[in-house]
Amino acid sequence: MTIPVTVAIERLAHAADLPLPRYESAHAAGLDLMACIPADMVLAPGKRLRVPTGFAIALPEGFEAQVRPRSGLAATHGITVLNAPGTIDADYRGELAVLLINLGEAPHTLTRGMRIAQLVVAPIARAALVESVELPPTARGSGGFGSTGLS
């Protein structure tokens, strides 16, 4: 079941020719974000770029937006979102930007209008922290990274 939510979006002047972010399939979880760059940019292996999108949004209170990698860029070229998922808070009103990194072996050229990331709007829960002297036990306990095995 999907949760409908209305999000105001502002097209910035330098994105006048770009379409609004959109869902590319009927059941897609994320809106595709595009590169709003004046000219091609080359993302060299091991390097990162802050890529503007040309849009700002106003999320309703109680929601966040997560900037996530596009699986095709990651699988084919090693391009991913460095701070994945990047979080857009409901009170942020600036231009959305995507921090991309090239983990691949070859330079990758970004072009204007290229789909570079996904934006997933999600409800948030605010934790009420209760300090405890000791936490209740579980079967896993304090086992950390890799403690549950690989299969």
QUIHUMO-V272525 format. One record per backbone hydrogen bond with DSSP energy under -0.5 kcal/mol. NH is the residue of the N-H (numbers start at 1). CO is the residue of the C=O. If there is no record, write none. Layout:
# QUIHUMO-V272525
((NH,CO) (NH,CO))
This chain:
# QUIHUMO-V272525
((4,2) (7,5) (8,58) (10,56) (11,9) (12,10) (12,54) (15,12) (16,13) (18,15) (22,32) (28,25) (31,119) (32,22) (33,117) (35,114) (36,52) (37,35) (41,110) (43,41) (43,108) (44,42) (46,102) (47,44) (49,100) (51,49) (51,98) (52,50) (53,96) (56,10) (57,94) (58,8) (63,60) (64,122) (65,88) (66,120) (67,86) (68,66) (68,118) (71,69) (74,70) (75,71) (76,72) (77,73) (78,73) (78,74) (79,73) (80,101) (82,80) (82,99) (84,81) (85,67) (86,67) (88,65) (89,87) (92,89) (96,55) (98,51) (100,49) (100,98) (101,80) (102,47) (103,78) (103,101) (108,43) (110,41) (110,108) (113,35) (114,111) (116,33) (116,114) (117,33) (118,68) (119,31) (120,66) (120,118) (121,119) (122,64) (124,62) (127,125) (129,127) (131,129) (143,140) (147,144) (149,146))
